[in-house]
Amino acid sequence: MSTMMTRRQQEEKKKRYLFLGAEATGLVLSVLITPWLGVPLMGLGAYWGWNWFQYRVKNSMRF
């Protein structure tokens, strides 16, 4: 049971860092370079954030 829980926690951590990395990169690109690159990346990060949130809800993880 504990290996399954740690596997879920590791997968949740990967999804979280993917979401946060995409959002941060999109923000930096929007502010420093051009919104044409940053805004679509932030939209993709929002999708990954929703995916991360749904994963936590599905697996009954607390915030």
C-alpha positions as CSV (number, residue, x, y, z in Angstrom):
1,M,0.0,0.0,0.0
2,S,2.7,2.4,0.8
3,T,4.4,1.9,-2.5
4,M,1.2,2.8,-4.3
5,M,0.9,5.9,-2.2
6,T,4.4,7.0,-2.8
7,R,3.9,6.4,-6.6
8,R,0.8,8.6,-6.5
9,Q,2.7,11.3,-4.6
10,Q,5.6,11.2,-7.0
11,E,3.3,11.5,-10.0
12,E,1.4,14.4,-8.3
13,K,4.7,16.1,-7.7
14,K,5.7,15.7,-11.4
15,K,2.4,17.2,-12.6
16,R,2.7,20.1,-10.1
17,Y,6.2,21.0,-11.3
18,L,5.2,20.7,-14.9
19,F,2.3,23.1,-14.3
20,L,4.3,25.6,-12.3
21,G,7.2,25.5,-14.7
22,A,5.0,26.2,-17.7
23,E,3.2,29.0,-16.0
24,A,6.5,30.6,-14.8
25,T,8.1,30.3,-18.2
26,G,5.0,31.7,-19.9
27,L,5.0,34.7,-17.6
28,V,8.6,35.4,-18.1
29,L,8.3,35.2,-21.9
30,S,5.2,37.4,-21.8
31,V,6.9,40.1,-19.7
32,L,10.4,40.1,-21.1
33,I,10.2,38.9,-24.7
34,T,6.8,38.9,-26.3
35,P,3.2,38.0,-25.4
36,W,2.9,36.0,-28.7
37,L,5.0,33.3,-27.1
38,G,4.1,33.6,-23.4
39,V,0.3,33.7,-23.6
40,P,-0.1,30.3,-25.4
41,L,2.4,28.7,-23.0
42,M,0.4,30.1,-20.0
43,G,-2.8,28.6,-21.6
44,L,-1.0,25.2,-21.8
45,G,0.1,25.7,-18.2
46,A,-3.5,26.4,-17.2
47,Y,-4.6,23.1,-18.8
48,W,-1.9,21.2,-17.0
49,G,-2.9,23.0,-13.8
50,W,-6.5,21.7,-14.2
51,N,-5.1,18.2,-14.9
52,W,-3.1,18.4,-11.7
53,F,-6.1,19.6,-9.7
54,Q,-8.3,16.8,-11.1
55,Y,-5.6,14.2,-10.3
56,R,-5.6,15.4,-6.6
57,V,-9.4,15.4,-6.4
58,K,-9.6,11.9,-8.0
59,N,-7.0,10.4,-5.6
60,S,-8.4,12.2,-2.5
61,M,-5.3,14.2,-1.8
62,R,-5.5,17.1,0.6
63,F,-4.3,20.6,-0.1
